[in-house]
């Protein structure tokens, strides 16, 4: 049985007099948006269709094990700290973020390993051991990564890109940083060893991008990790969700679970509220959608009021890969397995071509293995371990019938893990749960089951992406993975930060 904690309903949420903001979805983007709107004077209602907040950051609890359903890596804690500060509180008083060292271990298909660290000297030594001839090139790449971070994250990460002029102003600096290159191409300019090329180019997979097609702007993630570190929220990522809900309630806002939005009401090209699946109509002065951007436009807004995001355009867009995630608990502990491990398969470019271009479910895979009990044993019963293993797979455009393929695919992952890192796994499993691309579509309402929304290629980035302030409808705003700047915790938190620029202060609402 899966259980979840319901949010408390604060009576202050119904206090009249303030302009009303409705937020659709309680993922990190929606919760951060609610905090920012509350700080700007709005009375906020967050509507979540699931039975608990979090969206992709939902928490499963089974047989004494706690599983974070989605994000497990916190790379920009200062964005969370800013939200707590807006409410006159300290993040550290509510959530302990434990720094990871190493960040994660990469295990190549031949059994070699490489530990990614935030310490510059440690990383240089690791690169020296792996590929001595690439040390200077690695240092040059890190300088390029820092330069991209200074522009792409610090200067442009919170720019709304509501106008093509915003894009035009950014072009000269982006060209100087060679953003016309793919990330893998840029990495290959500096280092020659294929293993090191993987180490420096795989990060876009964390946000739904193909390293061989995304712009090299995504190289900034490597420096972001060094600059801000990689952290884990003790108690699980769900603690951050609980903390944000507490902030919203403290502002007088309301988080309502089990409330599915059926339609965004549009009158005279202005969003005026929402209609729930129950038929209830909720009036709003502004509406913010944290639902998948393609799903928002395709299914929540009538086509006749959409000019840019027509059904045809939505259908023709490119979407990110999806994920197969297997959550499992073991009756023994695997003490030598680190918190984060990336198991690299026998193919890199070819596997990603299968996933992103050919949309074929391949027989081989690369995996991310999460063992949070390496850091926080409270997430499993005594003497046990909590795991999830994640495999990038094609979205539902592949035509894969996951009702038939899920269990055989899980067995493939189990066999591989047992032969590489988790011996005797088949006899150690206490509890098990799977999430497939079909679940991303049916449960999380992600268009085509794409786990990260629109694929972050250059022609679907910044101004070309669905805008934070809707191009089609006044007083409608978007946050989350499907809008600018994109997926990942830093991206969705930054999308909420953009609202400070594009949403009028509550005092200005008439």
C-alpha positions as CSV (number, residue, x, y, z in Angstrom):
1,X,0.0,0.0,0.0
2,X,1.4,3.4,-0.9
3,X,0.8,6.1,1.6
4,X,1.2,9.9,1.6
5,X,0.9,12.7,4.0
6,X,-1.9,15.1,3.3
7,X,-1.4,18.8,3.8
8,X,-3.1,20.7,6.6
9,X,-5.7,23.2,5.5
10,X,-5.1,26.7,7.1
11,X,-8.2,28.7,7.7
12,X,-6.4,31.9,6.7
13,X,-6.3,30.7,3.1
14,X,-9.9,31.8,2.5
15,X,-9.3,35.4,3.8
16,X,-11.0,37.7,1.4
17,X,-9.6,41.1,0.1
18,X,-6.4,40.0,-1.6
19,X,-6.1,39.2,-5.3
20,X,-6.3,35.4,-5.8
21,X,-3.7,33.4,-7.5
22,X,-4.3,29.7,-8.5
23,X,-1.3,27.5,-9.0
24,X,-2.0,24.2,-11.0
25,X,0.3,21.5,-9.7
26,X,2.5,21.2,-6.6
27,X,5.9,20.2,-8.1
28,X,8.9,22.3,-7.1
29,X,8.1,24.9,-9.7
30,X,4.5,25.3,-8.5
31,X,5.4,25.4,-4.8
32,X,8.2,27.9,-5.4
33,X,5.7,30.0,-7.5
34,X,3.2,29.9,-4.7
35,X,5.8,31.2,-2.1
36,X,6.8,34.0,-4.4
37,X,3.2,35.0,-5.2
38,X,2.4,34.9,-1.5
39,X,5.4,37.2,-0.8
40,X,4.0,39.6,-3.5
41,X,0.7,40.0,-1.7
42,X,-1.5,37.3,-3.3
43,X,-3.9,34.9,-1.7
44,X,-2.7,31.6,-3.1
45,X,-4.4,28.3,-3.7
46,X,-2.3,25.4,-5.0
47,X,-4.3,22.6,-6.7
48,X,-2.8,19.1,-6.9
49,X,-4.5,16.2,-8.6
50,X,-2.5,13.5,-6.6
51,X,-3.2,12.7,-3.0
52,X,-0.1,14.5,-1.7
53,X,2.1,17.4,-2.9
54,X,5.3,17.1,-4.8
55,X,4.4,16.2,-8.4
56,X,7.5,14.4,-9.8
57,X,8.9,14.8,-6.2
58,X,6.1,12.6,-4.8
59,X,7.1,10.3,-1.9
60,X,6.2,6.6,-1.9
61,X,6.2,4.7,1.4
62,X,6.0,0.9,1.4
63,X,6.8,-1.7,4.0
64,X,8.8,0.6,6.1
65,X,10.9,2.0,3.1
66,X,10.7,5.6,1.9
67,X,11.2,6.3,-1.8
68,X,11.7,9.7,-3.4
69,X,9.9,9.3,-6.7
70,X,11.9,11.8,-8.6
71,X,14.6,14.3,-8.0
72,X,17.3,13.3,-5.6
73,X,20.2,15.7,-6.3
74,X,20.1,19.3,-5.0
75,X,22.7,21.4,-6.9
76,X,21.6,25.0,-6.2
77,X,20.6,25.2,-2.5
78,X,20.8,29.0,-2.6
79,X,17.6,29.0,-4.7
80,X,15.8,27.2,-1.8
81,X,17.4,29.4,0.8
82,X,16.0,32.4,-1.1
83,X,12.5,31.1,-0.8
84,X,12.8,30.6,3.0
85,X,14.3,34.1,3.3
86,X,11.2,35.6,1.5
87,X,9.2,34.2,4.4
88,X,11.5,35.4,7.1
89,X,12.8,31.9,7.9
90,X,16.0,29.9,7.5
91,X,16.1,26.8,5.3
92,X,18.5,25.1,7.8
93,X,15.9,25.4,10.5
94,X,13.5,23.1,8.6
95,X,15.7,21.0,6.2
96,X,19.2,19.6,6.6
97,X,21.0,19.5,3.3
98,X,23.9,17.1,3.5
99,X,26.8,17.8,1.0
100,X,27.9,14.8,-1.0
101,X,31.5,13.9,-1.4
102,X,32.1,12.4,-3.9
103,X,29.1,13.8,-5.9
104,X,28.7,10.4,-7.6
105,X,30.6,7.4,-8.8
106,X,30.7,6.6,-12.5
107,X,31.2,2.9,-13.3
108,X,32.2,2.2,-16.8
109,X,31.1,-0.9,-18.6
110,X,34.5,-2.6,-18.1
111,X,34.3,-2.1,-14.3
112,X,36.6,1.0,-14.1
113,X,35.3,3.8,-11.8
114,X,35.6,7.5,-11.7
115,X,34.5,9.6,-8.7
116,X,33.2,13.1,-9.5
117,X,34.2,15.6,-6.8
118,X,33.6,19.2,-5.9
119,X,37.3,19.7,-5.0
120,X,39.3,21.0,-7.9
121,X,42.6,19.2,-6.8
122,X,40.8,15.9,-6.3
123,X,39.2,16.1,-9.7
124,X,42.5,17.0,-11.3
125,X,44.1,14.0,-9.7
126,X,41.3,11.8,-10.9
127,X,41.6,13.0,-14.4
128,X,45.3,12.5,-14.3
129,X,44.8,8.8,-13.3
130,X,42.1,8.3,-16.0
131,X,43.8,10.1,-18.9
132,X,47.0,12.0,-18.2
133,X,47.2,13.6,-21.6
134,X,43.8,15.3,-21.1
135,X,44.6,17.2,-17.9
136,X,45.2,20.6,-19.5
137,X,42.2,20.1,-21.8
138,X,40.1,19.3,-18.8
139,X,41.2,22.6,-17.1
140,X,40.4,24.5,-20.2
141,X,36.9,22.9,-20.3
142,X,36.3,23.9,-16.7
143,X,37.2,27.5,-17.5
144,X,34.8,27.4,-20.4
145,X,32.1,25.8,-18.1
146,X,32.6,28.7,-15.6
147,X,32.3,31.3,-18.3
148,X,29.1,29.7,-19.5
149,X,27.8,29.6,-16.0
150,X,28.5,33.3,-15.4
151,X,26.4,34.2,-18.5
152,X,23.9,31.3,-18.9
153,X,22.9,30.9,-15.3
154,X,23.8,34.1,-13.4
155,X,22.9,36.6,-16.2
156,X,20.2,34.8,-18.3
157,X,18.8,32.1,-16.1
158,X,16.2,34.5,-14.7
159,X,15.5,36.5,-17.8
160,X,11.9,35.8,-19.0
161,X,12.7,35.8,-22.8
162,X,9.2,37.1,-23.4
163,X,10.4,39.0,-26.5
164,X,12.7,38.0,-29.5
165,X,14.7,41.1,-28.5
166,X,15.7,39.3,-25.3
167,X,17.1,36.5,-27.5
168,X,18.8,38.9,-29.8
169,X,20.6,40.6,-26.9
170,X,21.9,37.3,-25.7
171,X,23.2,36.1,-29.1
172,X,26.6,37.8,-29.1
173,X,27.7,36.4,-25.7
174,X,26.2,33.0,-26.5
175,X,28.2,32.9,-29.8
176,X,31.4,33.9,-28.0
177,X,30.8,30.9,-25.7
178,X,30.3,28.6,-28.7
179,X,26.7,27.8,-27.8
180,X,26.1,26.9,-31.4
181,X,28.1,23.7,-30.7
182,X,26.6,20.7,-29.0
183,X,27.9,19.9,-25.5
184,X,29.6,16.7,-26.7
185,X,31.3,18.6,-29.5
186,X,32.6,21.3,-27.1
187,X,33.9,18.6,-24.6
188,X,35.5,16.8,-27.5
189,X,37.3,20.0,-28.5
190,X,39.2,19.9,-25.2
191,X,39.6,16.2,-24.2
192,X,40.2,13.1,-26.3
193,X,39.6,10.1,-23.9
194,X,36.1,8.8,-24.5
195,X,35.6,8.0,-20.8
196,X,36.4,11.6,-19.9
197,X,34.2,12.9,-22.7
198,X,31.3,11.0,-21.0
199,X,32.2,12.4,-17.5
200,X,32.0,15.9,-18.8
201,X,29.0,15.6,-21.1
202,X,26.4,13.4,-19.5
203,X,24.9,16.1,-17.3
204,X,22.1,17.1,-19.7
205,X,20.6,13.6,-19.2
206,X,19.6,14.9,-15.7
207,X,17.3,17.4,-17.4
208,X,16.1,15.4,-20.3
209,X,18.6,16.4,-22.9
210,X,20.8,14.5,-25.3
211,X,24.5,15.5,-24.9
212,X,24.9,15.0,-28.7
213,X,22.2,17.5,-29.6
214,X,21.8,20.0,-26.7
215,X,23.5,23.4,-26.9
216,X,26.9,23.6,-25.1
217,X,25.2,26.0,-22.7
218,X,24.4,23.0,-20.6
219,X,28.1,22.7,-19.9
220,X,27.5,25.2,-17.2
221,X,26.1,22.3,-15.0
222,X,29.6,21.0,-14.4
223,X,30.7,24.3,-12.9
224,X,27.4,24.8,-11.0
225,X,28.1,21.6,-9.2
226,X,31.6,22.7,-8.3
227,X,30.4,26.1,-7.2
228,X,27.4,25.2,-5.2
229,X,28.0,21.5,-4.5
230,X,25.7,18.4,-4.7
231,X,23.5,17.9,-1.7
232,X,20.9,15.5,-0.3
233,X,18.0,16.5,1.9
234,X,18.1,14.4,5.0
235,X,14.8,12.5,5.3
236,X,14.5,12.6,1.5
237,X,13.7,15.2,-1.1
238,X,10.1,15.1,0.3
239,X,11.4,17.1,3.2
240,X,11.9,20.0,0.9
241,X,8.3,19.6,-0.4
242,X,7.0,19.6,3.2
243,X,9.1,22.7,4.0
244,X,7.7,24.6,1.0
245,X,4.1,23.6,1.9
246,X,4.8,24.9,5.4
247,X,6.0,28.2,3.9
248,X,2.8,28.6,1.8
249,X,0.6,27.8,4.7
250,X,2.5,30.3,6.9
251,X,1.7,33.0,4.3
252,X,-2.0,32.1,4.5
253,X,-2.0,30.1,1.4
254,X,-3.7,26.8,0.8
255,X,-2.5,23.5,-0.8
256,X,-5.4,21.3,-1.8
257,X,-4.6,17.7,-2.9
258,X,-6.9,15.4,-4.8
259,X,-8.1,18.4,-6.9
260,X,-7.7,17.9,-10.6
261,X,-8.0,20.9,-12.9
262,X,-10.1,20.1,-16.0
263,X,-9.9,23.5,-17.7
264,X,-8.4,26.9,-17.4
265,X,-11.2,29.4,-17.9
266,X,-10.4,32.1,-20.5
267,X,-12.6,35.2,-21.1
268,X,-11.6,37.8,-23.6
269,X,-8.1,36.2,-23.9
270,X,-7.6,36.5,-20.1
271,X,-7.3,33.7,-17.6
272,X,-10.1,34.2,-15.1
273,X,-9.9,30.9,-13.1
274,X,-10.1,27.1,-13.4
275,X,-12.8,24.4,-13.5
276,X,-12.1,21.3,-11.5
277,X,-12.9,17.7,-12.6
278,X,-15.7,17.9,-9.9
279,X,-17.3,20.8,-11.9
280,X,-16.4,23.4,-9.3
281,X,-15.4,26.8,-10.7
282,X,-12.6,28.7,-8.9
283,X,-12.1,32.3,-9.8
284,X,-8.6,33.7,-10.0
285,X,-6.9,37.0,-10.8
286,X,-3.9,35.1,-12.1
287,X,-3.4,31.5,-13.0
288,X,0.0,29.8,-12.9
289,X,0.4,26.3,-14.4
290,X,3.0,24.0,-13.1
291,X,1.5,21.2,-15.2
292,X,3.5,20.0,-18.2
293,X,3.5,22.9,-20.7
294,X,2.3,20.9,-23.7
295,X,-0.4,19.3,-21.6
296,X,-1.5,22.7,-20.3
297,X,-2.0,24.1,-23.8
298,X,-3.2,20.9,-25.4
299,X,-5.8,19.8,-22.8
300,X,-6.5,22.6,-20.4
301,X,-7.1,25.5,-22.8
302,X,-9.6,25.5,-25.7
303,X,-7.8,25.5,-29.0
304,X,-9.8,28.5,-30.4
305,X,-8.1,30.8,-27.9
306,X,-4.6,29.6,-28.7
307,X,-2.7,31.3,-31.4
308,X,0.9,30.2,-31.0
309,X,0.6,26.9,-29.2
310,X,-1.8,25.2,-31.5
311,X,-2.5,21.5,-31.5
312,X,-0.4,21.1,-34.6
313,X,2.6,22.9,-33.1
314,X,2.3,20.9,-29.9
315,X,2.1,17.6,-31.9
316,X,5.1,18.5,-34.1
317,X,7.4,19.6,-31.2
318,X,10.3,17.4,-30.0
319,X,9.9,15.9,-26.5
320,X,12.5,14.6,-24.0
321,X,13.2,11.0,-23.3
322,X,11.1,9.3,-20.7
323,X,12.3,7.1,-17.7
324,X,11.8,3.6,-16.4
325,X,12.3,3.8,-12.6
326,X,12.4,0.7,-10.4
327,X,12.1,1.4,-6.6
328,X,13.1,-1.5,-4.4
329,X,14.1,-2.2,-0.8
330,X,16.5,-4.9,0.3
331,X,16.6,-7.0,3.5
332,X,20.4,-6.6,3.6
333,X,22.7,-3.5,3.3
334,X,25.2,-3.0,0.5
335,X,27.7,-1.0,2.4
336,X,30.2,-0.6,-0.5
337,X,27.6,1.0,-2.8
338,X,27.8,4.9,-2.7
339,X,24.8,7.2,-2.6
340,X,24.9,8.1,-6.3
341,X,26.2,5.7,-9.0
342,X,26.0,6.0,-12.8
343,X,26.5,2.7,-14.6
344,X,27.6,3.3,-18.1
345,X,26.5,0.8,-20.7
346,X,28.5,-0.5,-23.7
347,X,27.2,2.2,-26.0
348,X,26.9,6.0,-25.6
349,X,26.0,7.9,-28.8
350,X,24.3,4.8,-30.3
351,X,22.1,4.2,-27.2
352,X,21.0,7.9,-27.1
353,X,20.2,7.7,-30.8
354,X,17.9,4.8,-30.0
355,X,16.3,6.7,-27.2
356,X,16.0,10.2,-28.7
357,X,16.0,9.7,-32.5
358,X,14.9,6.2,-33.4
359,X,12.7,5.8,-30.3
360,X,13.6,2.2,-29.9
361,X,13.7,0.4,-26.5
362,X,17.1,-1.1,-26.7
363,X,18.4,-4.3,-25.0
364,X,21.3,-2.4,-23.4
365,X,21.1,0.6,-21.1
366,X,23.0,3.1,-18.9
367,X,21.6,3.5,-15.4
368,X,21.5,5.8,-12.4
369,X,21.4,3.9,-9.1
370,X,20.3,5.8,-6.0
371,X,21.1,4.4,-2.5
372,X,19.9,7.2,-0.1
373,X,20.4,5.0,2.9
374,X,24.2,5.4,2.3
375,X,23.6,8.9,3.8
376,X,20.3,8.5,5.7
377,X,19.6,5.0,7.1
378,X,16.2,6.2,8.5
379,X,14.8,5.7,5.0
380,X,14.7,2.0,5.4
381,X,14.1,-0.5,8.3
382,X,17.1,-1.4,10.4
383,X,19.7,-3.4,8.5
384,X,18.0,-2.7,5.1
385,X,18.6,-0.5,2.1
386,X,16.4,1.7,0.0
387,X,17.2,2.0,-3.7
388,X,15.9,3.2,-7.0
389,X,17.4,2.6,-10.4
390,X,16.6,4.8,-13.3
391,X,16.9,4.0,-17.0
392,X,16.4,6.6,-19.7
393,X,14.0,5.2,-22.3
394,X,12.1,6.6,-25.3
395,X,8.8,8.4,-24.7
396,X,5.5,6.9,-25.7
397,X,6.2,7.9,-29.3
398,X,8.1,4.6,-29.4
399,X,4.8,2.6,-29.3
400,X,6.2,0.4,-26.5
401,X,3.4,-1.3,-24.6
402,X,4.7,-1.0,-21.1
403,X,1.9,-3.2,-19.7
404,X,3.8,-6.0,-21.4
405,X,7.3,-4.8,-21.3
406,X,7.7,-3.4,-17.7
407,X,8.3,-6.6,-15.8
408,X,10.7,-8.2,-18.4
409,X,12.6,-4.8,-18.5
410,X,12.7,-4.8,-14.7
411,X,14.2,-8.3,-14.7
412,X,16.9,-7.2,-17.1
413,X,17.9,-4.3,-14.7
414,X,17.8,-6.7,-11.8
415,X,20.1,-9.2,-13.5
416,X,22.5,-6.5,-14.5
417,X,22.6,-5.0,-11.0
418,X,23.1,-8.4,-9.4
419,X,26.1,-9.1,-11.7
420,X,27.8,-5.7,-11.2
421,X,27.0,-4.0,-7.8
422,X,24.3,-5.8,-5.9
423,X,25.1,-9.5,-5.6
424,X,22.3,-11.9,-4.8
425,X,19.8,-9.1,-5.4
426,X,17.0,-11.4,-6.6
427,X,16.9,-13.0,-3.1
428,X,17.2,-9.8,-1.2
429,X,14.2,-7.8,-2.4
430,X,11.6,-7.0,0.2
431,X,9.4,-4.5,-1.7
432,X,9.2,-3.3,-5.3
433,X,7.5,-0.7,-7.4
434,X,7.8,0.6,-11.0
435,X,7.2,3.8,-12.8
436,X,7.1,3.7,-16.6
437,X,6.6,6.2,-19.4
438,X,2.9,5.3,-19.4
439,X,2.8,6.4,-15.7
440,X,4.4,9.7,-16.7
441,X,1.5,10.3,-19.0
442,X,-1.4,8.8,-17.0
443,X,-0.3,9.7,-13.5
444,X,1.7,12.9,-14.0
445,X,0.0,14.2,-17.2
446,X,3.2,14.5,-19.1
447,X,2.6,14.8,-22.9
448,X,3.7,11.5,-24.6
449,X,5.0,10.4,-21.3
450,X,8.1,12.6,-21.7
451,X,9.7,12.9,-18.3
452,X,11.1,16.4,-18.8
453,X,8.7,18.0,-21.2
454,X,10.0,19.6,-24.4
455,X,13.4,18.4,-25.5
456,X,16.0,21.1,-24.7
457,X,17.5,21.6,-28.2
458,X,18.5,25.1,-29.3
459,X,15.4,25.6,-31.3
460,X,13.2,24.8,-28.3
461,X,15.2,26.9,-25.7
462,X,14.8,30.4,-24.3
463,X,12.5,32.5,-26.5
464,X,11.6,29.4,-28.6
465,X,10.3,27.6,-25.5
466,X,6.8,28.2,-24.1
467,X,7.1,31.5,-22.3
468,X,6.8,32.0,-18.6
469,X,4.2,34.7,-19.4
470,X,1.8,33.0,-21.9
471,X,2.0,34.4,-25.4
472,X,-1.6,33.5,-26.0
473,X,-3.5,34.4,-22.8
474,X,-3.2,37.3,-20.4
475,X,-2.8,36.6,-16.7
476,X,-1.6,33.0,-17.5
477,X,1.9,32.1,-16.4
478,X,3.9,28.9,-16.7
479,X,6.6,27.4,-14.4
480,X,8.3,24.0,-14.4
481,X,10.3,21.9,-16.8
482,X,8.4,22.8,-19.9
483,X,9.0,26.5,-19.9
484,X,12.2,28.6,-19.6
485,X,14.8,27.9,-18.5
486,X,14.0,24.1,-18.4
487,X,14.1,21.0,-16.3
488,X,16.1,20.1,-13.1
489,X,15.7,21.7,-9.7
490,X,17.7,24.8,-10.6
491,X,15.7,25.2,-13.8
492,X,12.2,24.9,-12.3
493,X,13.1,27.1,-9.2
494,X,14.4,29.7,-11.6
495,X,11.2,29.6,-13.7
496,X,9.3,30.5,-10.5
497,X,11.8,33.3,-9.8
498,X,11.0,34.8,-13.3
499,X,7.4,35.4,-12.0
500,X,8.8,38.3,-9.9
501,X,9.5,40.0,-13.2
502,X,6.4,39.1,-15.3
503,X,3.5,38.9,-12.7
504,X,2.2,42.2,-11.5
505,X,2.4,42.8,-7.7
506,X,-0.9,42.1,-6.0
507,X,-1.3,45.9,-5.4
508,X,-1.3,46.5,-9.1
509,X,-4.1,44.0,-9.9
510,X,-7.4,45.7,-10.9
